[in-house]
Amino acid sequence: KQLDLSYECARYYAYSVIKAQIPQVSRRADHDRLLHLIAFVAYQTFKLNDTLIDTLLSAVQAAVNNAVKTQKEAYFQEREQRSQYLSGLADKLHQSVRDTLFSIRNIVADTQLRDSQKVALIDAVVNTEDATASVETQIDEFKKNVTKLQQGQDYFTLLESHSLKLQHRVADIVRQIQFAPNCNLHILWKALQHYQQKDGNIDKSAPVDFLSAEQRAALIASDGKFRVSLYKVLLYIGIADAIKSGALNLEHSGKYRALDEYLIPKVDWNAHRAEYLNRAQLEEFADCKATLKSLDQALDVGYQETNQNLKSGKNPYLTVRANGTFHVKTPKQEEVECMSLGTFFPERKYISTQEMLSTVDQATNFLDEFEHWQVKYQRAKPAKKLFLAGIIGFGCDIGHRKLAQISKQIDEGELDNTVNWYFSLQNVQDANDRILRLMDRMNLPNIYRQNSDVLHTSSDGQKFEVAVDSLNANYSFKYLGKDKGVSVMTFIDMRDFMWHSTVISSSEKEAAYVIDGLMHNDVIRSDIHSTDTHGYSEVISGATHLLHFGFAPRIKGLGRQKLYAFKHRRHYQDQGHVLLPHHCIRETLIEDQWDEILRFIATIRLKVTTASQLFKRLNSYSRQHPLYRALKEFGKITKSLFILKYCDDLQLRQAIEKQLNKGEGANKFSKAVSFGHSHEFIQGEKEDQEIAEACRRLIKNAIVCWNYLYLSRILVEEKNEKPRTALIEAIRNGSVATWAHFNLHGEFDFSDERMVDSMGLTPPKNPGLEPG
């Protein structure tokens, strides 16, 4: 009987096996043990398949890149040689032709010769065998040299030269992976099936219909032999392209299934559409034409107001250039003279990290969220100090085992057991949420709100190196040089509440993960969210609108962005507008896919699948995918609305800058907390990296909470109006995300017993350095 377990259920049972020791698994009842082991095998199969396909795509892309790079390098290296051949041919031809012309000129100038004699002599000069043979020899030699060069830089030859290395990496993957049979490219599917059935032993009978005419021609060598190595490379490239375009999917995978499998089932959607729209708060968008009409009217108002304020001089910061681009200035907000917030915190006393965490736990009981992985576990919960040690070990990148060895009253075995069974990602996230709930109930944090009804949030990525081998790490030359690393995306609101963070590969686009953070809204509900250019895309702009989030990114090169409208550009020109749309919205593109767009958004809203999973799968498809094109076209509308408002609203621009600066401050905060291993992750598994980052965020949130508690107490106790007002102004114009009064690095023990040599080292006897 099929269990029909969800991916998350399989993952839960699998991790119970991963965390347990063999005797613990063996002691389970037969049906319980088999359930856990089956889930473990299924989860690891999904994970293995994803890793193998990642390897396949990476290896194929590397082979293609190497071939292209080698071809380009060869072209430029041989450019001088080609130039020499051409110059040599030109010189020889010039010499040959010049001698011939000189002889003809002398014949013509000879007055003693009759015309008939001159013609005969000229004919003899032109048609002499030596001259003709010389010219033909020179041309043949040139052709031979050029052909030799061309053969050296042939793209298919270069691909073939990388075939053996590529086969070593991906041949077994292609042979063993179970692909889904619903491949849209039947001719490629036929070739793939042939390859698997023949166990990779290919001959000239292999299907070639999936190849282009040029590729098929290249498969036959000059001696008539079938180039098997080249065929395999071209097949691997075809498979990789099909996976990335969505034409070829996997049967068992977390990342590479068909897009439709991640969405609300189509049958359920059609049967209960109204109910889904109601639950997902999408009823107002149910009618596509009404939605587009409303946006059309909003765009008309946007163009009208922005151009009117530009012409009237109310907006002196916007400049429209003659070529249609524009520039908008954002002056800095005037600084308010007030006392530094740091002067109100303890100056001569440094609060230890464990004291700070313990104090915040007394106020929030966040440690109650650390529950045993197995719900039925009945034994006593470990001591509070073990949880605090685990949080510090993860969050400060010290490592819990090292922390146990350099700490007093912490047993390494007990700490290891606590971390193994209690430190799940969900537990640490729930502990963070417990702290956030307390701060959200406080009055003091609302001092940072410009409008009591609007909460402005932002997200920003930060690169970290990874000290161990990790499939989640990748290269980012701009930020990490030649080292591999990851990106940590942190979400923060205007009150310095850091409500979500995630760890992604440094090569991944941050935009796909923006909505994940916005949907993590159990405590923090964002009204307007800002990112830099890395977190922006037109697709994300459209999706956030349908999810009822305001999206206000800071876009690099904003003046070069294209503006859109439903009406033609001339319509706005006739009204005397200067800032004009560049293109019209293609309404039919959106209307044809509107129901699929709503199903896509409902899947995110109801948390059936994470937004990052959906967008990564959608983005991996060809740009011709109709849902992608429709979402992008819809995003052009919301993008244009935002840009018009951004150009016209100075306060909005300044608020975006201020909020993004908070994100930069949070990144500095992370560096201060992550001191234990040169700001590097010491975990290889993505899950462990996520836990470490969540613990780091917990420490930061606890520090912010401690600061709010401390400042709130001062405000309550301070009866003198003048210093009280000074403190309020310092808070309003400062940041509570400050840590100078905390001792994050631990204490030093200079007692006599701690300064005794524990290794028994003595001055060396200068041993010889020669081997043996």
C-alpha positions in Angstrom: 0.0 0.0 0.0 1.3 3.4 -0.9 1.9 5.7 2.1 1.8 8.9 0.1 4.1 10.7 2.6 4.9 14.3 1.8 8.5 15.3 1.3 8.6 17.0 4.7 7.1 13.9 6.4 9.8 11.7 4.8 12.4 14.2 5.9 11.2 14.1 9.5 11.3 10.3 9.8 14.7 10.2 7.9 16.3 12.6 10.4 15.1 10.5 13.3 17.2 7.7 11.8 20.1 10.1 11.1 20.2 11.4 14.6 19.7 8.0 16.3 22.4 5.3 16.9 21.9 1.9 15.4 20.7 0.2 18.7 18.1 2.9 19.1 16.7 2.2 15.6 16.8 -1.6 16.2 14.8 -1.4 19.4 11.8 0.1 17.6 8.7 -2.1 16.8 8.9 -3.8 13.4 6.3 -1.6 11.7 7.8 1.6 13.3 11.3 0.6 12.4 10.4 -0.2 8.8 8.5 3.1 8.4 11.6 5.1 9.6 14.0 3.1 7.4 11.8 3.4 4.3 11.4 7.1 4.8 15.2 7.4 5.3 15.9 5.5 2.0 13.3 7.6 0.2 14.7 10.9 1.5 18.3 10.0 0.8 17.3 8.9 -2.7 15.7 12.3 -3.4 18.7 14.1 -1.9 21.2 11.9 -3.8 19.3 12.4 -7.1 19.3 16.2 -6.6 23.1 16.1 -5.9 23.8 14.0 -8.9 21.8 16.3 -11.3 23.6 19.3 -9.8 26.8 17.5 -10.6 25.7 16.7 -14.1 24.6 20.3 -14.9 27.8 21.7 -13.4 30.1 19.3 -15.2 28.4 19.8 -18.6 28.5 23.6 -18.2 32.1 23.4 -17.3 32.9 21.3 -20.4 31.1 23.7 -22.7 32.7 26.8 -21.0 36.2 25.2 -21.4 35.6 24.5 -25.1 34.3 28.0 -25.8 37.2 29.5 -23.8 39.8 27.4 -25.5 38.3 28.3 -28.9 38.4 32.0 -28.1 42.0 31.8 -26.8 43.1 29.9 -29.9 41.4 32.4 -32.1 43.2 35.4 -30.5 46.6 33.5 -30.3 46.4 32.6 -34.0 45.2 35.9 -35.1 48.8 37.1 -35.6 49.8 34.0 -37.4 46.8 34.4 -39.8 47.8 38.0 -40.3 51.3 36.8 -41.2 50.0 34.3 -43.7 47.8 36.9 -45.3 50.6 39.5 -45.5 52.9 36.9 -47.0 50.4 36.0 -49.7 49.8 39.6 -50.4 53.5 40.3 -50.7 54.1 37.4 -53.0 51.0 38.2 -55.2 52.1 41.8 -55.3 55.6 40.8 -56.4 54.3 38.5 -59.0 51.8 40.9 -60.3 54.2 43.8 -60.2 56.8 41.9 -62.3 54.1 41.0 -64.8 52.8 44.6 -65.1 56.4 45.9 -65.4 57.0 43.6 -68.4 53.7 44.5 -70.0 54.5 48.2 -69.5 57.9 47.8 -71.3 56.3 45.9 -74.1 53.6 48.6 -74.6 56.3 51.4 -74.5 58.5 49.7 -77.2 57.9 51.8 -80.3 59.7 49.4 -82.5 57.1 46.6 -82.1 54.0 46.3 -84.1 50.6 46.0 -82.3 50.3 42.3 -83.2 53.8 41.7 -81.8 52.9 43.5 -78.6 49.8 41.4 -78.1 51.7 38.2 -78.7 54.4 39.2 -76.2 51.8 40.3 -73.5 50.0 37.0 -74.0 53.2 35.2 -73.4 54.1 37.1 -70.3 50.6 36.6 -68.7 50.3 33.0 -69.6 53.8 31.8 -68.7 53.7 28.6 -66.8 56.2 29.8 -64.2 54.1 32.8 -63.3 50.8 30.9 -63.2 52.3 28.1 -61.2 53.9 30.6 -58.7 50.6 32.3 -58.0 48.7 29.1 -57.7 51.3 27.7 -55.4 51.1 30.7 -53.1 47.3 30.5 -52.9 47.3 26.8 -52.2 49.9 27.3 -49.5 47.8 30.0 -47.9 44.6 27.8 -48.0 46.5 24.9 -46.5 47.8 27.1 -43.6 44.3 28.6 -42.9 42.7 25.1 -43.0 45.2 23.9 -40.5 44.4 26.8 -38.2 40.7 26.2 -38.6 41.0 22.6 -37.8 42.9 23.5 -34.6 40.0 25.7 -33.3 37.0 23.6 -34.4 34.4 23.7 -31.6 33.3 20.1 -32.0 36.9 18.9 -31.9 37.4 20.9 -28.6 34.3 19.4 -27.2 35.5 15.9 -28.1 38.8 16.6 -26.4 36.9 17.1 -23.1 34.7 14.1 -23.6 36.7 11.5 -21.6 36.9 13.8 -18.5 33.2 14.5 -18.8 32.3 10.9 -19.2 34.2 10.0 -16.0 32.0 12.5 -14.1 28.5 12.0 -15.6 28.3 8.7 -17.6 27.2 6.7 -14.6 24.7 9.5 -13.6 23.1 9.4 -17.0 23.0 5.6 -17.0 21.5 5.2 -13.5 19.2 8.2 -12.9 15.5 7.4 -13.3 14.0 10.2 -15.4 10.3 10.8 -15.6 8.8 9.4 -18.9 6.8 12.6 -19.6 9.6 14.2 -21.6 8.4 16.9 -24.0 11.3 16.2 -26.4 10.5 12.8 -27.7 13.6 12.6 -30.0 15.9 13.3 -27.0 14.0 10.8 -24.8 14.5 8.2 -27.5 18.3 8.9 -27.5 18.4 8.8 -23.7 16.6 5.5 -23.5 18.9 4.0 -26.1 21.9 5.2 -24.1 20.6 3.6 -20.9 19.5 0.4 -22.5 23.0 0.0 -24.1 24.6 0.9 -20.8 26.5 3.7 -22.4 28.0 1.6 -25.2 27.3 3.7 -28.2 27.9 3.0 -31.9 26.8 4.6 -35.2 23.2 3.2 -34.7 22.5 5.6 -31.9 19.6 8.0 -32.5 20.7 11.4 -33.8 17.4 13.2 -34.6 17.8 15.4 -31.5 20.9 17.0 -32.9 21.1 19.9 -35.4 22.2 19.3 -39.0 25.6 20.8 -38.2 26.0 18.5 -35.2 25.0 15.4 -37.2 27.5 16.4 -39.9 30.3 16.8 -37.3 29.7 13.2 -36.0 31.2 11.7 -39.1 35.0 12.1 -39.2 37.0 12.7 -42.4 37.8 9.0 -42.5 34.1 8.1 -42.3 34.2 6.9 -38.7 31.5 7.7 -36.2 32.8 10.0 -33.5 31.4 8.3 -30.4 33.1 10.6 -27.9 31.6 13.7 -29.6 28.2 12.0 -29.6 28.2 11.4 -25.9 29.2 15.0 -25.2 26.4 16.3 -27.4 23.9 13.9 -25.7 25.0 15.1 -22.2 24.6 18.8 -23.4 21.1 17.9 -24.7 20.1 16.3 -21.5 21.4 19.2 -19.4 19.5 21.7 -21.5 16.3 19.7 -21.3 16.5 19.5 -17.5 17.1 23.2 -17.2 14.3 24.0 -19.7 11.9 21.7 -17.8 11.4 19.4 -20.8 13.1 16.5 -18.9 12.3 15.9 -15.2 13.2 13.3 -12.6 10.9 10.7 -11.1 12.3 11.0 -7.6 13.7 14.5 -6.7 13.2 17.5 -4.5 14.4 20.0 -7.0 14.0 18.6 -10.5 10.4 17.4 -10.8 7.9 19.0 -13.2 6.7 22.4 -12.1 3.1 21.2 -12.0 4.0 18.7 -9.2 5.0 21.5 -6.9 1.7 23.4 -7.4 -1.8 22.7 -5.9 -3.0 19.7 -7.9 -4.9 20.9 -11.0 -7.9 18.6 -10.3 -8.3 20.0 -6.8 -7.8 23.6 -8.0 -10.6 23.2 -10.7 -12.9 21.6 -8.2 -12.4 24.0 -5.3 -11.2 27.2 -7.0 -13.4 29.6 -5.1 -12.4 28.0 -1.7 -8.7 28.2 -2.6 -9.0 31.9 -3.7 -10.8 32.7 -0.4 -8.2 31.0 1.8 -5.3 32.6 -0.2 -6.9 36.1 0.0 -7.0 36.2 -3.8 -10.7 36.9 -4.3 -10.1 40.5 -5.4 -7.9 39.2 -8.2 -10.3 36.5 -9.4 -11.4 38.5 -12.4 -8.4 39.2 -14.7 -10.0 41.9 -16.8 -11.1 43.8 -13.7 -7.7 43.5 -12.1 -5.9 44.8 -15.2 -8.5 47.6 -15.6 -7.8 48.8 -12.1 -4.0 48.7 -12.7 -4.5 50.6 -16.0 -6.3 53.4 -14.1 -3.5 53.4 -11.4 -0.9 53.8 -14.1 -2.8 56.7 -15.7 -2.9 58.4 -12.3 0.8 57.7 -11.7 1.9 59.2 -15.0 -0.3 62.2 -14.5 0.9 63.0 -10.9 4.6 62.4 -11.6 4.6 64.5 -14.7 2.5 67.2 -13.2 4.8 67.5 -10.1 7.8 67.5 -12.5 6.5 70.4 -14.6 5.2 72.4 -11.7 8.6 72.3 -9.9 7.2 70.4 -6.9 9.7 67.6 -7.7 13.1 69.3 -8.3 14.9 65.9 -7.9 13.7 64.3 -11.1 15.4 65.0 -14.4 14.2 63.5 -17.7 16.9 63.3 -20.4 16.3 63.8 -24.2 16.9 60.1 -24.9 14.1 59.1 -22.6 16.1 58.0 -19.6 15.8 59.8 -16.3 17.7 60.5 -13.1 16.4 61.1 -9.6 18.4 62.4 -6.7 17.8 61.4 -3.1 19.3 63.9 -0.6 20.2 62.5 2.8 18.0 63.1 5.7 19.2 65.9 8.0 21.0 64.6 11.0 19.4 65.5 14.4 21.8 66.6 17.1 21.3 64.4 20.1 23.2 62.3 22.5 24.6 59.0 21.3 22.5 56.0 22.4 25.6 54.2 23.4 26.1 56.6 26.3 23.0 55.2 28.0 24.2 51.6 28.2 26.6 50.3 30.9 30.1 51.7 30.4 32.2 49.9 33.0 30.4 46.6 32.9 30.4 44.2 30.1 27.5 41.7 29.9 28.5 38.2 29.0 26.7 36.4 26.2 25.4 33.6 28.6 24.1 36.2 31.1 22.4 38.1 28.3 20.7 35.0 26.9 19.7 33.8 30.3 18.1 37.2 31.1 16.2 37.2 27.9 15.0 33.7 28.5 13.6 34.7 31.9 11.5 37.3 30.1 10.5 35.2 27.1 11.0 31.5 28.0 12.4 31.0 24.5 14.3 27.9 25.7 10.9 26.1 26.0 10.8 26.0 22.2 13.7 23.5 22.2 11.7 20.2 22.2 13.1 16.7 21.6 13.0 15.6 18.0 10.9 12.6 19.0 7.6 13.9 20.3 7.0 10.8 22.6 10.4 11.4 24.4 9.6 11.4 28.1 12.9 11.8 29.9 13.9 15.0 31.7 15.0 17.9 29.6 18.7 18.8 29.7 20.0 21.7 31.9 19.4 25.2 30.7 23.2 25.8 30.5 23.5 23.1 27.8 21.1 24.9 25.5 22.9 28.3 26.0 26.2 26.6 25.3 24.7 25.0 22.1 23.4 28.4 20.9 26.7 30.1 21.5 28.7 27.2 19.9 26.6 27.4 16.8 25.9 31.1 16.7 29.5 32.3 17.3 31.0 29.6 15.0 33.0 28.1 17.8 31.6 24.7 17.5 29.8 23.0 20.4 32.6 20.4 21.0 35.3 23.1 21.2 33.1 25.2 23.4 32.7 22.3 25.8 36.4 21.8 26.0 37.2 25.5 26.8 34.3 25.9 29.2 33.7 25.0 32.8 30.8 23.0 34.1 29.8 21.8 30.6 30.1 18.0 29.8 31.0 17.4 26.1 28.9 14.3 25.9 25.8 15.9 27.4 26.2 18.9 25.1 26.6 16.7 22.1 23.4 14.8 22.9 21.5 18.0 23.5 22.6 19.5 20.2 21.8 16.3 18.3 18.2 15.9 19.6 17.0 19.4 20.5 18.7 21.7 18.0 16.5 21.4 14.9 16.0 24.3 12.6 12.3 24.6 13.5 13.1 24.7 17.2 15.6 27.5 16.8 13.3 29.5 14.5 10.5 29.1 17.1 12.8 30.3 19.8 13.6 33.4 17.7 9.8 34.0 17.3 9.3 33.8 21.0 11.7 36.7 21.5 10.1 38.6 18.6 6.7 38.2 20.2 7.8 39.9 23.4 9.5 42.8 21.6 6.4 43.2 19.4 4.3 43.7 22.5 6.6 46.5 23.8 5.7 50.1 23.1 9.3 51.3 22.8 10.2 49.7 19.5 7.3 51.5 17.8 9.3 54.7 18.2 11.0 53.8 14.9 7.7 53.6 13.0 6.9 56.6 10.8 3.3 55.4 10.5 1.7 53.2 13.1 -0.1 51.2 10.4 2.9 50.6 8.2 5.8 48.3 8.9 8.8 48.7 6.6 11.1 45.7 6.2 14.2 44.8 4.1 16.5 41.9 3.3 20.1 41.8 2.3 22.6 39.1 1.5 26.0 38.6 3.0 28.8 36.3 1.8 30.5 33.9 4.2 33.3 31.4 3.4 32.8 27.8 4.3 35.7 26.1 6.0 34.8 22.5 5.0 33.6 20.8 1.9 30.0 21.7 1.2 27.6 21.0 -1.7 25.8 24.3 -0.7 29.0 26.3 -1.2 30.0 27.8 -4.6 32.4 30.3 -6.1 31.8 34.0 -6.0 35.0 35.6 -7.3 33.8 39.2 -6.7 33.2 38.6 -3.0 35.2 35.4 -2.1 38.0 35.4 -4.6 39.1 31.8 -5.3 37.3 30.4 -2.3 33.8 28.8 -2.1 31.1 30.2 0.1 27.5 30.8 0.8 25.1 33.8 1.1 23.2 34.5 4.2 20.0 36.5 3.6 18.8 38.4 6.7 15.3 40.0 7.0 15.0 42.9 9.3 12.3 45.5 10.1 12.5 49.1 11.0 12.6 48.2 14.7 15.7 46.0 14.3 13.7 42.8 14.6 15.5 40.1 12.6 12.6 37.8 11.9 14.0 35.5 9.2 17.3 34.4 7.7 18.4 31.7 5.3 21.6 30.2 3.8 21.9 29.8 0.1 24.7 29.1 -2.4 26.7 32.1 -3.2 25.9 31.6 -6.9 22.2 31.6 -6.4 20.0 34.7 -7.0 18.6 36.3 -3.9 15.4 37.3 -5.5 13.9 33.8 -5.4 14.2 33.8 -1.6 12.7 37.2 -0.9 9.1 35.9 -0.7 10.2 33.0 1.6 11.1 35.6 4.2 7.9 37.6 3.7 5.8 34.4 4.1 7.6 33.7 7.4 5.1 36.1 9.0 3.9 34.3 12.1 5.1 37.3 14.2 6.2 40.0 11.8 3.8 41.1 9.0 5.6 43.3 6.4 3.6 46.0 4.7 6.4 47.3 2.5 9.6 45.4 1.7 12.9 46.8 0.3 15.9 45.0 -1.2 18.9 46.1 -3.3 19.1 45.1 -7.0 20.1 41.5 -6.1 16.7 40.9 -4.5 14.7 42.4 -7.4 13.1 41.0 -10.5 10.0 41.8 -12.4 8.6 38.4 -11.6 9.1 39.0 -7.8 7.5 42.5 -8.2 4.3 41.0 -9.7 4.1 38.1 -7.2 4.5 40.4 -4.1 1.6 42.5 -5.4 -0.7 39.5 -5.6 0.5 38.5 -2.1 -0.5 41.9 -0.7 3.1 43.1 0.0 4.4 46.4 -1.1 7.7 45.9 -2.9 10.1 48.9 -2.9 13.6 47.8 -4.1 16.5 50.1 -4.7 17.3 49.3 -8.3 20.7 50.0 -9.7 20.6 52.1 -12.9 16.9 53.0 -12.3 16.9 55.6 -15.0 17.6 53.0 -17.6 14.6 50.8 -16.6 11.8 50.5 -19.2 8.4 51.9 -18.2 5.2 50.3 -19.3 1.5 51.2 -19.7 -1.7 49.8 -21.2 -2.1 52.7 -23.5 0.2 53.7 -26.3 3.1 56.2 -25.7 1.4 58.8 -27.9 -1.6 58.9 -25.6 0.6 60.3 -22.8 2.6 62.5 -25.2 -0.7 64.2 -26.3 -1.3 65.1 -22.6 2.1 66.9 -22.5 3.9 64.3 -20.4 7.7 64.1 -20.4 8.2 60.9 -18.5 6.7 58.4 -20.8 6.2 54.6 -21.1 8.5 52.8 -23.5 6.3 49.9 -24.3 2.7 48.6 -24.0 1.6 45.8 -21.7 0.7 42.6 -23.6 -2.6 41.9 -21.9 -3.4 38.7 -23.8 -0.2 37.2 -22.5 -1.4 37.7 -18.9 -5.1 36.8 -19.6 -4.2 33.5 -21.1 -2.3 32.4 -18.0 -4.3 34.2 -15.3 -5.7 31.1 -13.7 -2.3 29.5 -13.6 -0.9 32.6 -12.0 -3.5 32.5 -9.3 -2.8 28.8 -8.7 0.9 29.6 -8.5 0.3 32.4 -6.0 -2.2 30.3 -4.0 0.4 27.6 -3.7 2.8 30.1 -2.1 0.2 31.8 0.1 -1.1 28.5 1.5 2.5 27.3 2.0 2.0 24.1 -0.1 5.5 24.8 -1.5 8.0 27.5 -0.7 8.3 30.4 -3.1 12.0 29.7 -3.6 11.3 26.2 -4.8 8.7 27.4 -7.2 10.7 30.3 -8.6 13.9 28.2 -8.9 12.0 25.6 -10.9 10.2 28.2 -13.0 13.4 30.2 -13.6 15.2 27.0 -14.7 12.7 26.6 -17.5 13.1 28.2 -20.9 12.1 31.9 -21.0 9.4 30.9 -23.4 7.5 29.1 -20.5 4.0 30.8 -20.7 3.6 31.1 -16.9 7.0 32.7 -16.5 6.3 35.1 -19.4 2.9 36.0 -18.0 4.2 36.6 -14.5 7.0 38.8 -15.9 4.6 40.8 -18.0 2.4 41.3 -15.0 5.5 42.4 -13.0 6.2 45.1 -15.6 2.9 46.8 -14.5 3.7 46.8 -10.8 7.3 47.8 -11.5 6.2 50.8 -13.5 3.8 51.8 -10.8 6.6 51.6 -8.2 9.1 53.6 -10.3 6.6 56.4 -10.9 5.9 56.6 -7.2 9.6 56.3 -6.4 10.5 59.2 -8.7 7.7 61.4 -7.2 8.1 60.6 -3.5 11.2 61.8 -1.7 10.1 60.4 1.7 9.7 57.0 0.2 13.2 57.1 -1.3 14.7 58.2 2.0 12.8 55.5 3.9 14.1 52.9 1.5 17.7 54.1 2.0 17.3 54.2 5.8 15.8 50.7 5.9 18.5 49.2 3.7 21.1 50.8 5.9 19.6 48.8 8.8 20.3 45.7 6.7 23.9 46.7 6.3 24.1 47.2 10.0 22.7 43.7 10.6 25.5 42.3 8.4 28.1 44.1 10.6 26.3 42.7 13.6 26.6 39.2 12.2 30.4 39.6 11.7 30.7 40.7 15.3 28.9 37.7 16.6 30.5 35.2 14.2 34.1 35.5 15.5 34.9 31.9 16.3 36.3 30.7 13.0 37.4 33.8 11.0 33.7 34.4 10.0 33.5 31.1 8.3 30.9 28.4 8.5 32.3 25.2 10.0 29.3 23.1 8.9 29.1 21.4 5.5 25.4 20.4 5.4 22.9 23.0 4.4 20.6 22.0 7.3 23.5 22.5 9.8 24.4 25.9 8.2 20.8 27.0 8.6 20.8 26.0 12.3 24.1 27.9 12.9 22.7 31.0 11.2 19.4 30.7 13.1 21.4 30.5 16.4 23.5 33.6 15.3 20.2 35.4 14.6 18.9 34.3 18.0 21.9 35.9 19.7 21.4 39.1 17.8 17.7 39.2 18.5 18.4 38.5 22.2 20.9 41.4 22.3 18.3 43.7 20.7 15.7 42.5 23.2 18.0 43.0 26.2 18.7 46.5 24.9 14.9 47.3 24.7 14.3 45.8 28.2 17.2 47.9 29.6 16.1 51.2 27.9 12.5 50.6 28.8 13.5 50.3 32.5 15.4 53.5 32.3 12.5 55.3 30.8 10.2 54.0 33.5 12.6 55.0 36.3 13.6 58.4 35.0 11.3 61.0 36.4 13.2 64.0 35.3 11.7 65.2 32.0 14.9 66.7 30.4 17.1 63.5 30.6 14.0 61.4 29.7 13.5 63.5 26.5 17.2 63.2 25.7 17.0 59.5 26.0 13.9 59.3 23.8 15.6 61.4 21.1 18.8 59.2 21.3 16.7 56.1 20.8 14.7 57.6 17.9 17.8 58.7 16.1 20.0 55.8 17.0 19.9 52.0 16.7 19.2 49.4 19.4 21.2 46.9 17.3 24.3 47.8 19.3 26.6 45.4 21.1 29.6 47.4 22.4 28.5 46.8 26.0 28.5 43.0 25.6 31.4 40.6 26.0 30.9 38.3 23.1 34.4 36.8 23.2 34.3 35.2 26.7 36.5 35.7 29.8 40.2 35.1 30.3 41.3 33.3 33.4 44.7 34.5 34.7 44.8 32.3 37.8 48.1 30.6 38.7 46.7 27.1 37.8 45.6 28.3 34.4 49.1 29.5 33.5 50.8 26.2 34.2 52.3 24.4 31.2 49.8 21.6 30.4 51.9 20.0 27.6 55.3 19.8 29.4 57.2 21.7 26.7 60.9 22.4 27.2 63.5 24.2 25.0 64.4 22.1 21.9 67.6 20.1 21.7 68.0 21.2 18.0 67.1 17.8 16.4 68.4 17.2 12.9 65.9 18.0 10.0 67.2 15.4 7.6 64.9 12.4 7.0 66.0 9.2 8.7 
